[in-house]
Amino acid sequence: MKKGLLLPALLLPAFVHAQDAYTIKGKIGTHSEPVKAYLMYVADGKRVTDSAALNNGEFTFSGTVKSPASATIALSYGPGTPRPIAQKSSVSVYLEKGEILVQSKDSMHNATVKGGPNNADNAELNTLLKDVNARNGALMAKYYGASPDMQKDSTFMAGLMAESKQIEDDREALLKQFLAKHTKSFVALDVVKQLAGSTPDYATVYPQFTKLSSEVQNSEAGKQYNDYLNKIKAVSIGATAPEFVQNDPEGKPVSLASFRGKYVLIDFWASWCGPCRAENPNVVKAYNNYKDKNFTILGVSLDQSNAKEKWLKAISDDNLTWTHVSDLAFWDNAVAKQYAIRSIPQNFLIDPQGKIIAKNLRGEELDKKLSELIH
């Protein structure tokens, strides 16, 4: 064997694990300590946070990434900062090879980001969405500026909802327009995520994902999102609900399989979740209407390890008289991860054979669906 042929093999690991070095140079007004800049992003599935004190508005971050990654830089002005200021103190950037400049005469909210093709693409996307974002801001101001009586007026609210729907439709059209032109951009992966929303439909989202270049799909972030989409596929309507076992409040294991032969609503919620608690009366109504007709509910709580009493109190206060389970692991709840849960409330309606036949039924939709199935 010729020794020269060994060289590519020996060098291969270096290419496989290559890292792109980045440097962020910031200049935001003339702020100095105690004002700090915080850089936040995800690497290897874990959240990473770095910080730097400002000196006459200047700060620097440096590091490496396996592939371009979306990040947020936020300013912390210290305790007592008015909420409106704190909410407008961040900017999105893409960590990529080379020097990245983040600059503004006053606030992070007004900062420009330059450096690298992905930050250029992100600036283009922000410009594209500027109008719909302004319309949405005006709509929110209209709602919060209305009197309590106006906020309860059905005609007023119907008008706002119609306007909101039009804004979202226009936003979706713009995102698809951007995606069609930037399939090689890592920004496009985040556009796919925006189009997907918090409760993605695999049949809709996966075709959008496949439009991305192989480089983006095979990046760390791309592979992670593809894994997530595969989990979504496993819990899509028509799929057999993945089996699981988790303990009830007394520590006794409860299996999904033990409910086979009944219609089962797997309800993901938590005592700390306001929208979940607001939806509970509708779930209680459905349970009481159909509990004697081959229907039951299995509640899966995303409460935390130090909040068992709050979980039990919420069950009692909201009259949730069905079976409940939890590992009290918050967002790391094993069943929630298995079912690709990233927002709550969410639910899955399972038929007597264990097949998922509906998802995320809210309000009267749940009662209506059950009335179609159970007589």
SULMOUR-V73173 format. One record per residue. N is the residue number from 0. RES is the residue in three letters. PSI is psi in degrees with one decimal (* if undefined). Layout:
N;RES;PSI + N;RES;PSI
This chain:
0;MET;136.3 + 1;LYS;132.3 + 2;LYS;-31.3 + 3;GLY;-26.1 + 4;LEU;-14.1 + 5;LEU;-22.7 + 6;LEU;-48.3 + 7;PRO;-39.3 + 8;ALA;-38.9 + 9;LEU;-30.6 + 10;LEU;-17.8 + 11;LEU;-47.2 + 12;PRO;-33.8 + 13;ALA;-37.2 + 14;PHE;-39.7 + 15;VAL;-39.1 + 16;HIS;23.4 + 17;ALA;143.7 + 18;GLN;140.4 + 19;ASP;124.4 + 20;ALA;135.7 + 21;TYR;153.9 + 22;THR;127.4 + 23;ILE;122.9 + 24;LYS;119.4 + 25;GLY;148.8 + 26;LYS;102.2 + 27;ILE;102.3 + 28;GLY;-140.4 + 29;THR;25.3 + 30;HIS;145.8 + 31;SER;-179.3 + 32;GLU;142.5 + 33;PRO;8.9 + 34;VAL;131.1 + 35;LYS;151.9 + 36;ALA;137.5 + 37;TYR;127.7 + 38;LEU;124.7 + 39;MET;130.2 + 40;TYR;178.0 + 41;VAL;131.8 + 42;ALA;131.8 + 43;ASP;36.2 + 44;GLY;3.9 + 45;LYS;145.1 + 46;ARG;133.2 + 47;VAL;135.7 + 48;THR;130.0 + 49;ASP;154.6 + 50;SER;155.8 + 51;ALA;132.5 + 52;ALA;145.4 + 53;LEU;141.1 + 54;ASN;105.7 + 55;ASN;40.1 + 56;GLY;-9.1 + 57;GLU;143.4 + 58;PHE;160.4 + 59;THR;139.6 + 60;PHE;147.1 + 61;SER;152.8 + 62;GLY;-165.4 + 63;THR;152.5 + 64;VAL;150.4 + 65;LYS;-32.4 + 66;SER;161.5 + 67;PRO;135.1 + 68;ALA;138.4 + 69;SER;144.4 + 70;ALA;168.8 + 71;THR;136.4 + 72;ILE;124.4 + 73;ALA;145.4 + 74;LEU;137.8 + 75;SER;119.5 + 76;TYR;-4.4 + 77;GLY;176.4 + 78;PRO;148.5 + 79;GLY;7.3 + 80;THR;128.6 + 81;PRO;140.7 + 82;ARG;-43.1 + 83;PRO;-34.9 + 84;ILE;-45.6 + 85;ALA;-37.2 + 86;GLN;-20.6 + 87;LYS;29.6 + 88;SER;35.6 + 89;SER;159.9 + 90;VAL;146.6 + 91;SER;140.7 + 92;VAL;165.1 + 93;TYR;122.0 + 94;LEU;114.3 + 95;GLU;166.4 + 96;LYS;132.5 + 97;GLY;-163.2 + 98;GLU;134.3 + 99;ILE;127.4 + 100;LEU;127.9 + 101;VAL;113.2 + 102;GLN;143.1 + 103;SER;147.8 + 104;LYS;-19.9 + 105;ASP;-68.8 + 106;SER;159.4 + 107;MET;-31.3 + 108;HIS;-32.0 + 109;ASN;12.2 + 110;ALA;146.0 + 111;THR;147.1 + 112;VAL;122.7 + 113;LYS;145.3 + 114;GLY;107.7 + 115;GLY;151.6 + 116;PRO;-33.9 + 117;ASN;-36.1 + 118;ASN;-31.2 + 119;ALA;-41.8 + 120;ASP;-39.8 + 121;ASN;-37.8 + 122;ALA;-39.4 + 123;GLU;-42.2 + 124;LEU;-42.7 + 125;ASN;-37.9 + 126;THR;-40.6 + 127;LEU;-35.7 + 128;LEU;1.1 + 129;LYS;-43.7 + 130;ASP;-46.9 + 131;VAL;-32.9 + 132;ASN;-39.1 + 133;ALA;-40.9 + 134;ARG;-39.6 + 135;ASN;-39.5 + 136;GLY;-40.7 + 137;ALA;-37.3 + 138;LEU;-43.4 + 139;MET;-39.1 + 140;ALA;-37.1 + 141;LYS;-41.2 + 142;TYR;-52.3 + 143;TYR;-20.6 + 144;GLY;-9.2 + 145;ALA;153.5 + 146;SER;159.8 + 147;PRO;-37.0 + 148;ASP;-39.7 + 149;MET;-37.6 + 150;GLN;-19.6 + 151;LYS;-6.9 + 152;ASP;122.8 + 153;SER;-37.2 + 154;THR;-43.7 + 155;PHE;-46.8 + 156;MET;-36.2 + 157;ALA;-38.7 + 158;GLY;-42.3 + 159;LEU;-41.7 + 160;MET;-39.0 + 161;ALA;-41.4 + 162;GLU;-40.6 + 163;SER;-41.5 + 164;LYS;-40.8 + 165;GLN;-40.6 + 166;ILE;-43.7 + 167;GLU;-37.9 + 168;ASP;-41.6 + 169;ASP;-38.7 + 170;ARG;-44.0 + 171;GLU;-40.9 + 172;ALA;-40.3 + 173;LEU;-39.6 + 174;LEU;-41.4 + 175;LYS;-35.9 + 176;GLN;-44.6 + 177;PHE;-45.2 + 178;LEU;-41.1 + 179;ALA;-28.9 + 180;LYS;-10.5 + 181;HIS;46.5 + 182;THR;-18.4 + 183;LYS;-0.1 + 184;SER;141.0 + 185;PHE;-20.1 + 186;VAL;-31.9 + 187;ALA;-30.4 + 188;LEU;-41.9 + 189;ASP;-29.2 + 190;VAL;-42.5 + 191;VAL;-41.8 + 192;LYS;-39.5 + 193;GLN;-42.2 + 194;LEU;-33.5 + 195;ALA;-36.3 + 196;GLY;-169.8 + 197;SER;-17.7 + 198;THR;76.3 + 199;PRO;147.7 + 200;ASP;117.8 + 201;TYR;-44.8 + 202;ALA;-26.1 + 203;THR;-42.1 + 204;VAL;-39.9 + 205;TYR;-41.4 + 206;PRO;-33.3 + 207;GLN;-40.9 + 208;PHE;-39.3 + 209;THR;-13.0 + 210;LYS;-19.0 + 211;LEU;152.5 + 212;SER;158.7 + 213;SER;-33.6 + 214;GLU;-43.5 + 215;VAL;-43.9 + 216;GLN;-35.8 + 217;ASN;5.1 + 218;SER;167.7 + 219;GLU;-49.0 + 220;ALA;-37.4 + 221;GLY;-43.8 + 222;LYS;-39.7 + 223;GLN;-41.3 + 224;TYR;-34.1 + 225;ASN;-39.6 + 226;ASP;-41.7 + 227;TYR;-42.3 + 228;LEU;-35.1 + 229;ASN;-35.1 + 230;LYS;-38.7 + 231;ILE;-42.5 + 232;LYS;-39.5 + 233;ALA;-18.4 + 234;VAL;28.4 + 235;SER;160.8 + 236;ILE;130.6 + 237;GLY;-19.1 + 238;ALA;155.8 + 239;THR;127.7 + 240;ALA;126.6 + 241;PRO;135.3 + 242;GLU;151.2 + 243;PHE;162.2 + 244;VAL;130.3 + 245;GLN;156.1 + 246;ASN;146.8 + 247;ASP;179.2 + 248;PRO;-23.7 + 249;GLU;1.7 + 250;GLY;10.0 + 251;LYS;133.0 + 252;PRO;135.5 + 253;VAL;128.9 + 254;SER;145.9 + 255;LEU;-35.3 + 256;ALA;-26.0 + 257;SER;-12.0 + 258;PHE;2.7 + 259;ARG;136.7 + 260;GLY;-8.6 + 261;LYS;158.2 + 262;TYR;130.0 + 263;VAL;131.8 + 264;LEU;111.7 + 265;ILE;113.8 + 266;ASP;111.8 + 267;PHE;124.6 + 268;TRP;-174.1 + 269;ALA;154.3 + 270;SER;-29.8 + 271;TRP;-5.2 + 272;CYS;106.1 + 273;GLY;-49.8 + 274;PRO;-33.2 + 275;CYS;-47.1 + 276;ARG;-34.6 + 277;ALA;-30.9 + 278;GLU;-20.7 + 279;ASN;-39.1 + 280;PRO;-36.4 + 281;ASN;-37.4 + 282;VAL;-41.2 + 283;VAL;-43.6 + 284;LYS;-46.1 + 285;ALA;-41.3 + 286;TYR;-46.5 + 287;ASN;-31.1 + 288;ASN;-29.2 + 289;TYR;3.0 + 290;LYS;-23.1 + 291;ASP;12.4 + 292;LYS;46.4 + 293;ASN;33.7 + 294;PHE;141.9 + 295;THR;176.7 + 296;ILE;142.1 + 297;LEU;107.4 + 298;GLY;130.8 + 299;VAL;113.0 + 300;SER;138.9 + 301;LEU;34.9 + 302;ASP;166.8 + 303;GLN;166.8 + 304;SER;-28.5 + 305;ASN;14.8 + 306;ALA;30.0 + 307;LYS;-41.0 + 308;GLU;-36.3 + 309;LYS;-37.3 + 310;TRP;-49.3 + 311;LEU;-37.9 + 312;LYS;-40.6 + 313;ALA;-39.8 + 314;ILE;-44.6 + 315;SER;-48.7 + 316;ASP;-36.2 + 317;ASP;3.6 + 318;ASN;46.1 + 319;LEU;84.9 + 320;THR;20.7 + 321;TRP;-173.7 + 322;THR;137.9 + 323;HIS;143.3 + 324;VAL;158.2 + 325;SER;149.5 + 326;ASP;6.6 + 327;LEU;44.4 + 328;ALA;15.4 + 329;PHE;-134.6 + 330;TRP;-11.1 + 331;ASP;9.4 + 332;ASN;127.1 + 333;ALA;-39.9 + 334;VAL;-39.3 + 335;ALA;-41.2 + 336;LYS;-38.7 + 337;GLN;-34.8 + 338;TYR;13.0 + 339;ALA;40.1 + 340;ILE;121.7 + 341;ARG;-0.5 + 342;SER;151.0 + 343;ILE;154.2 + 344;PRO;149.1 + 345;GLN;151.5 + 346;ASN;159.8 + 347;PHE;125.6 + 348;LEU;123.2 + 349;ILE;135.5 + 350;ASP;173.6 + 351;PRO;-20.8 + 352;GLN;1.1 + 353;GLY;11.4 + 354;LYS;140.9 + 355;ILE;121.2 + 356;ILE;-10.4 + 357;ALA;157.7 + 358;LYS;147.1 + 359;ASN;50.5 + 360;LEU;125.2 + 361;ARG;151.0 + 362;GLY;-130.2 + 363;GLU;-15.8 + 364;GLU;-39.0 + 365;LEU;-48.7 + 366;ASP;-39.4 + 367;LYS;-43.5 + 368;LYS;-42.7 + 369;LEU;-35.0 + 370;SER;-28.8 + 371;GLU;-31.1 + 372;LEU;-35.7 + 373;ILE;124.5 + 374;HIS;*
